[in-house]
Amino acid sequence: MSGGDYGDRGNRDLSIAKPGGMGEARPVREGGHEHAAPGGPFLIGEAMTGGYGRGADILHSCTIAVERGEIAVIVGPNGAGKSTAMKAVFGMLNLREGSVRLDGEDITELSPQARVRKGMGFVPQTHNIFTSMTVEENLEMGAFIRDDDFRGTMAQVYDLFPILKEKRRQAAGELSGGQRQQVAVGRALMTQPKVLMLDEPTAGVSPIVMDELFDRIIEVARTGLPVLMVEQNARQALEIADKAYVLVQGRNAHTGTGKELLADDEVRRSFLGG
């Protein structure tokens, strides 16, 4: 399997992409995804330089982007600035240079809360659910910015993650690690985002659960919703990636399709164990 070539993985009937669903069903190019939007990528953090507070810069002219219907992944060694790049796009740290644009709009100066209202769905690596609340209450909290009937979206989340429907009245804190991640992703989808951002969604889960989560991520992307993901499991992430960024010390070291980076000798030797 190579980047963008998912075979039978993910959703086969695209039920989640029906009118009123998450994301927007759009014409797709050969290979399964939409042509690049005119005027630049759908979401881009361009030439980002900055860090936390008044500390030293962590990012150095770093650029990451994703188009509609794409899965873009950010990989690299520990301490490379992967999660920092994601947080920069979401507005959680100060940029000294660079910009962030969503659907052609400059959102560089907006707060994270304002970016959620603009259409960013962000799932942090940790502290991403309300453990004392039930699964269903967590999903309802995800719809806090909506004033319409969100029951249809909740039904779609349950279709995507059937185990959550089964456990909908159970406290989220009692779930397994993989199930908690499903709750976190589902809660982000309840906002009906224009782009889904995942910070290490498979951290700490078993290989079987990781594969299942990746399949669900593929399903989401196939509806037209862009997915930008930081992932420590680099090889597996590159296998499902349409676009991939390898960061080293806060800088772009390699950029290409998942297939291209998997075939790159230097990337394999340096980051994939040969």
Residue, then its C-alpha position, 0 to 999 in steps of 0.5 A: m500500500s502506498g500513499g493515497d492507494y488505500g485499497d480496501r481500507g476505510n469506508r467503502d460506501l461513503s455513507i458518512a459523505k452523504p448530504g449533511g454529513m461531516g466534511e463536504a462530498r466533492p468531485v475527486r481526482e483519479g486516485g480518490h481525492e480532489h484537485a488542489a484548490p485554486g489559490g493555494p492549499f486548503l490549510i497551510g502554515e507557511a514559513m512558520t518561525g516561532g516558539y512558546g512564550r518568550g523562549a527560543d524558536i522551535l520552528h524555523s521557516c517550517t511549512i506544512a499544508v493539506e488539501r481537501g480529501e488528503i491525509a497529510v502526516i508530519v513525522g520525524p525524530n523525538g524533539a523535531g517540532k512535530s507537535t509544535a508545528m501542529k500547535a502553531v497551525f492551531g494558534m497555540l504558540n507565537l509566530r515571529e514569522g510566517s502565516v496560517r491560512l484556512d480556505g484562503e483566509d489569513i487566520t494567523e492572528l486568531s485564537p484557537q477558539a476562533r479557529v475552531r469556529k472557523g472550522m478547525g477540529f483539533v484533537p490533542q495527544t493527551h487530556n482530550i476527553f472529559t473522563s467523568m462524563t459519558v461517551e455521549e456527553n463527550l460528543e454533545m460537548g463537541a457540538f457546543i458551537r452549534d445551534d442546529d440539530f446535531r443528532g444526525t452528526m452523532a449518528q454518523v459518529y456512531d456509524l464510524f465508531p460502533i463501539l462508542k454507540e455500544k458504550r455511549r452511557q459509560a464514563a469515558g474514563e473507563l474506556s480503553g486507550g483506543q476507545r478514548q481516542q475514538v471519543a476524542v476524534g468523534r468529539a472533534l467531528m461533532t463540530q462539523p469541521k472543515v479540517l481535522m487535526l490529530d496530534e499522535p492519535t495512535a500513541g500508546v495503543s496496540p498495533i491492532v487498534m492503530d490499524e483500526l484508527f488509521d482505517r477510520i481516518i481514511e474513511v474521514a478523508r474519503t468524505g472530502l475532509p482534510v486530515l493533518m496528523v502528527e504521528q510517531n509510527a512513521r512507517q505506518a503513517l507514510e503508508i496512508a499519507d497523500k502528503a508527508y513532511v519529515l521535520v528535523q529540529g523544527r525545519n522541513a527536512h523531506t517533503g513528498t508523497g507517502k510513497e515517495l518518502l517510503a522509497d527514499d533511501e535517506v528517509r528509510r535509513s534515518f527515520l524508518g530503521g533501514 
